[in-house]
Amino acid sequence: MSHTVVEREIAGRTMRMETGRWAKQADACVFITYAETTVLAAVVRGEPREGVDFFPLQVDYRERTSAAGKFPGGFRKREGAPTQKEILTMRIIDRPIRPLFPDGFYDEVVVQCWVESADGQNEPDVIAGTGAAAALAISTLPFDGPTATVRVARVDDQFVLFPTQAQMDYADLDLVLSGHREGVNMIEVGATEVAEEVVLEAIKFGHQGICDLLDMIGELTEKAGQETKAELHLPPQEIIDQVFAELSEPLTAAKKTEGKLAREEAVKQVFSDYLEKTCPEPAEDDDVSYPKYLAIMAKRGHYKQAFEKLEKAVTRELMLAGTRTDGRGHDELRQLTCEVDVLARTHGSAVFTRGETQSLVSCTLGVGKDEQIVDGLGEEFSQKFYLHYNFPPFCVGETRRVTGPSRREIGHGALAERSLAGILPSVDQFPYTVRLISEILESNGSSSMASICGGCLALMDAGVPIRNTCAGISIGLVTSEDGSQQLMMTDILGEEDHFGDMDFKVAGTREGVTGIQLDLKARGIEFDFIAKVFEQARHARLKIIEAMEAAIPAPRKEISPHAPRLLSVNINPDKIGLLIGPGGKTIRAIQEQTGATIEVEEDGTVMISAVGAGKAEAARSEVEKLCEEVKLGQIYTGRVNTIKDFGAFVEVIPGQDGLCHISELADGYVEKVQDVVKIGDEIKVKVINIDDQGRLKLSRKAVIKEEEGEGEQEGEPAAAKD
């Protein structure tokens, strides 16, 4: 492959695609650069594994810290397991390209994207998505692309293509979009209650950018594209015809069985009975040669593939005929149940059930030290809200190895987290760190949307003052073979997702959208269709919100007694040393005395937390007394520390004293200071002056006069007493 370079100006910066110079033993490789961010995208194919009946596509994306001139954190100083950001980017790359390979293509395919340079402003995730699609387009793989990926933000009511990280700080919409010329096939949105009409306009705006990138990939393919080679592994047509003819009727009946597990068992029984009758597996004592055994097993595999094609066709026919497997109408929600305060010792809890999908969500309120520290190519930052999603095998009645969170679990958790982040209060209003855990107890479709609904309920139960109630719903799609019929379905089941064309998840409030994720098995969808999805999803979302608010109409006024009380005090940064004390002695003493935890930030913000009534308040009182700023005209009760001939030095707040001159000790002549006060006495004094050096001038006489004046006002005037 000859060295080829294509360059274009995209959104004010230069996009460059280069091939034929790097990684020449890969099937294809594209070195893609935008501004000063560079990603290497390589594609390799291998022979299909024996017995494989699916497309084994593997997508890997890694951010080398050297790309940003950084060392990896931790002891090893080497990148290890992928971070959450890397896993989410792998999903962004995978989802638009996977549906564009033909049925029966089972070659091993690996797409690897490495970030080699990061300028700190242009995010590499969407650049990697376009680079991967470009590498596939010029490869020998049967890829029905190309596709391209862009990011769109809305800043000051204006759409921005490929926004910088600085611009994202002021954006209320973060849209990642993939597609081809005919439409879009992947959408990810995080937003702050943005209207559906605005999101649709952002999608149209982003698609224009996609078309510009497709022009570049088209030019690159014209100059450096390779001839496509593919062997498809499909069952013989006679087996397909046989299975369709003999099993359509019993499978249709099985598909109408009530209940997910019972329906799955009925479908499985139809196939196993037929297979044992038509193509039985050789018994151990049968005298069958190894080649003949392999041929029998291959034929059984063909029957399995044919049955899967039939199950897909039957399920889609039933849906198009208006008969969903659970008997609902196309826009009907499953039965909803919302419960809160289900766990005694959590800070907030809820169970959200929609049909056979159930999420148990707990909410934990924490302090500054509980924030999630995120390290990557950019500057390290802390995250005050995060949601973890768990999908155990028992939720779908399966047994399998229990390991750490899968890519799917991380992706679903990130979608729910992004959707709820848009309704959270500001840090100034609610300074707590918030963690949600969604445990999926049952699953039959859209468990991520159940996590959003359950998560919102748990936040309200915990007393988090969210802006509005947030809910999520999924809209599915099934299209007839000739394209003449098209049906959108609300609240899709697992099998409707598996055999349908689309899983379009929309989350939001009454005011607008907070999160979107589109998974598509069809080639693409158009803008008019997206508008219809938004309308159907909004109608369902409002019904769910009503059910949620029937369980808990608003966030609780008080947080749980088991949650830490979190108070903040602002002190003069110059007094941080005074609060901490030598070797931390002072701050430790306050913590031991009150039972509270105290965290001090460089700007003088003091965060105080404690579980139990009065502990945080007591600690705040001690901090305020220790770090109090003396105010002119204020009256203080101070301790006499030093006596001189000309007056007494009184400590009005810890560590700061002032002079009460002998003339200010009493309302009248004072011969000696000791006639009025002694060392150790506590007296009330008023601050009557603070000079430019911060020295205090105090007066006991002023306090006496004020108190006498108050006494006269309460009783008769002084003249009347005579």
Secondary structure, 3 states (H helix, E strand, C coil): CCCEEEEEEECCEEEEEEECCCCCCCCEEEEEEECCEEEEEEEEEECCCCCCCCCCEEEEEEECHHHHCCCCCCCCCCCCCCCHHHHHHHHHHHHHHHHHCCCCECCEEEEEEEEEECCCCCCHHHHHHHHHHHHHHCCCCCCCCCCEEEEEEEECCEEEECCCHHHHCCEEEEEEEEEECCEEEEEEEEEEEECHHHHHHHHHHHHHHHHHHHHHHHHHHHHHCCCCCCCECCCCHHHHHHHHHHHHHHHHHHHCCCCHHHHHHHHHHHHHHHHHHHCCCCCCCCCCCHHHHHHHHHHHHHHHHHHHHHHHHHHHHHHHCCCCCCCCCCCCCCCEEEEECCCCCCCEEEEEEECCEEEEEEEEEECHHHCEEECCCCCCEEECEEEEEECCHHHHCCCCCCCCCCHHHHHHHHHHHHHHHCCCCCCCCCCCEEEEEEEEEECCCCHHHHHHHHHHHHHHHCCCCCCCCCEEEEEEEEECCCCCCEEEEECCCHHHHHHCCEEEEEEECCCCEEEEEEEECCCCECHHHHHHHHHHHHHHHHHHHHHHHHHCCCCCCCCCCCCCEEEEEECCHHHHHHHHCHHHHHHHHHHHHHCCEEEECCCCEEEEEECCCCHHHHHHHHHHHHHCCCCCCCEEEEEEEEEECCEEEEEEECCEEEEEEHHHCCCCCCCCHHHCCCCCCEEEEEEEEECCCCCEEEEHHHHHHHHHHHHHHHCCCHHHHC
